[in-house]
Amino acid sequence: MRQRAAVRLSDAREGHFPPICVLTGEPATGTRTKTLAATTYGSDWAWPLLLVFGLIIFVISRFVSTKTVTVDLPVSDEAGSLWLMGGHIDGDWLWLSGIHAKFARALGEQYADLTEDQLPSA
């Protein structure tokens, strides 16, 4: 079963991930670069534009509110394609979706020392 988990944007850009394959949960043997077009959730203002101004203005506003993040994710030799993985940005956090449960748990342990107000909201 695929999971989702959060990692700080700064940690993601610097490759601070646990040494566990993002897809299989096995020990990682290398990395693969993945570019995520991460939509910010702060762009909810764009939805009323669809009703008021139409599809073209809506698409332009969603494009403007999308950030691209390139990360080097740990993978094992048995890992398949990363194309099913996704992500979104919520403040200073990048939420990864479609990841293995072991990788998600390891990310959670990476931030175990943070207080409740420092963690992202789920």
N, C-alpha and C positions, 0 to 999 in steps of 0.2 A: 504494500500500500504506500503510495506516494504521500509525502508530507510537505509542509511549508515551514519555514523558519526565517528568523531575521538575523542580519549581520550588519554591523555598522558600515556605512558607505566607505569610510576611510579604511577600515580593515579589508573590505572587499576589493578596493582598488589596489591595496598593497599585497593582496594574496594571503592574508592571515586567516587561513581555513584549517580545520583539523585534517590530519593526514589520512582521511577516510574517503573512499570513492563516493562522489555525490550521487551516483546512480545505483551502484551495487552494494554499498555498505562494506566492501572489502578494503583492506589496506591499499592506499593509493600508490601507484607506481610512476605517476607523471601528472601533467596538467594539460588541460585543453582550454583554449581561449573561447569565451562565450560573450557575445555582445547582446545585451538585453535592452530593448526599447522599453524602459520602465516608465509607465504612466504614473504621474503623481496623483495621489488621491485628493489633493487640494484643487483639482481642476473640475470639481462638481459644478462650478459656475457655468461650464460650457453647455450643459444640458438644456437650460432654458433658451439658449441661442438657437437650438434646433427648431423649437416651436416658433420663435419670433422671426428669425432671419433665414431659416432654411438649412439645407444639408451642407452647402459649400462653406458657409461661415462656421458651422459646427465642426466640420472636418479640419478647417484651418486652425480653429481654437484648440482642438485636441492635439494637433500636431505641435503647436507652440508650447503646450503644457507637457510634452513628452521629453524625458531625458534619456540619453543613451549612456549606458554604463558597460564598460568592458572589463571582464574579470577573468582570471586564470583559475579555473576550478580543478580540484584534485580528482583524478580518475584512475581506475585500475585498467589492466590490460583487457579485461572482459567487458568493459563499459561500452555501451552502444552510443547512439546519437544523442546529442544534447538538445535537439530541436524541440522536444516537448517541455523543456524547462521554461519557466517564465519568471517574471519579477515585477515588483512595483516599489516605488519609493514612498516612504512615509517619514517625513522629516529627515533626520540623519541616518535612517535605517533603510536597508535594502531587504525586502522580503523575497526570498527565493521560493518558488513553488515547483512541485514535481520532483522533489529530491527524496532520497532514501531515508527511512526512519532513523537509522544509525547515524547518518550524517546530521540530521536535524537535532538528535539528542546531543551529539558532540558540540554542535553550535550553541545549544542551550547551556551546556557545561562551561563553555568558553566565557560566558557572561554571567556565571553563577554568583560572582562577587558583587554585581551591581545591585543597587537598591531598587525598590519598586518604582520610584519616580524616574529612574534613569532608564528603565526598560521600555521598549516600544509597547503600545497598546495593541492587542491582538485583533 
